[in-house]
Amino acid sequence: MKFKDIEISTKLKETITRLGFEDMTYIQEMVVPKILKGHDVVGQAETGSGKTIAFAMPIVEKITPGRGLQVLVLTPTRELCVQVTDVFKDLGKPNGLSALSVYGGVGIEPQIKNIQKAEVVVGTPGRILDHMSRNTIKFHNVKFLVLDETDRMLDMGFIDDVERIIRETPKSRQSLMFSATISFEIEDIMKRHLRDPVIIRTKSQVDAKNLKQFYFDIYYQKDKFPLLVHLLKNSTSGLAIVFCATKDETGIVAMNLRKQGINAMEIHGGMTQNKREESLSMLKNEEIDVLVATDVAARGLDIKNVSHVYNYDVPNTAKEYIHRIGRTARAGEDGDAITLLTNRDHDSFRRINNEEDLNIQRAEMPRFNMVPFVRPSFEGRGRGPQRRGFGSRNNSRNARSSGDFKRRPRIN
């Protein structure tokens, strides 16, 4: 189905065309008509399936400028909050609709002022509760409540906050809920707060036709970083995201990549919002080649032209693995998801690889040169940086050439 076939206003159709949308994705085709007819909807869909347009477009069609806050969208992260707000701004601009992001880590006073003028507020649960306690946000005119990436909000411990917010919105509202998985907890929320919802499930976002999944079984821990450098320099054609387990590790890995001449920046939850947005903007504008990230970047980020995802640290669950690799092979493009597996990762990786929809193939180890990995000392003893994983002895095993690795790793 095409967007031009949907029964919406001519002005909104023109806006959608101008933004470059033509064919609807599966979730859009299934969800948009139901929302336009007034149904509560639950959509099981990953980021990258087009779900933001799926709920934002019909909402923009059904609300009226100048009548105060009519739409409340809850998101788990600041990055997703900003992205959803941008979609509402793009769709609603011709109608004079105002959309506002509301999240913590920034000054609250500008938000207080702008809430009064917004028809759409997209916020994280904690900051929305902050405004509720200050009596600076009113929900009596809210027609739409959207819970985006509900499973992630529950994983992050926001269930009580979300419940408090839902209870303050009008019972007459139309409720829309989107989640990558539908757990018992999510079903419980559906039963308590939604009215006879239409449930729509999309197929798995792991598409074997476009996404190739590989792992390298690394015997020596000190080989992991040199292998990553080799892969980034020799077999990565587009933008890359490298996932690490902790915020400290993202900074250290990004610093070491820069020392190897790779244009990398980090992003994690400990950074200020301005710094996080700067890193994302640089990747989207292709001012950098590699984003080194914690799982905060695995949810909700829509970054085009990501050809490779690297699991520098293996995630604990298949769900997190799927969210990570969903950053590539989007919109019909090809992509590679590559996991660097060391001895301590085998238990987690075994659980991941047991998932029915996943097909992660072992790749043959290429020949590569050893490079230093400098781990700064934070012990305050004045000893300077500590080196880890540095091939100081130029023996035959470690002094590997880098000219024989093809675009695709060969499979054993």
ABEGO torsion letter per residue (X at the ends): XBAAABBBBAAAAAAAAAAGBABBBAAAAAAAAAAAAGBBBBBBBBBGAGAAAAAAAAAAAABBBGAEBABBBBBABAAAAAAAAAAAAAAAAAAGBBBBBBBBGBBAAAAAAAAAABABBBBBAAAAAAAAAAGABBAAABABBBBBGAAAAAAAGAAAAAAAAAAABBAABBBBBBBABBBAAAAAAAAAABBGBBBBBBBBABBAAABBBBBBBBABAAAAAAAAAAAAAAABABBBBBBBABAAAAAAAAAAAAAAGBBBBBBBAABBAAAAAAAAAAAAAGABABBBBBAAAABGBBBBGBABBBBABBBABAAAAAAAAAABGBGGBBBBBBBBBBAAAAAAAAAAAABAABBBBBBBBBBBBBBBBBBBBAAGAGAEBBBBGBBABBBAAABBBAAABBABBBBX
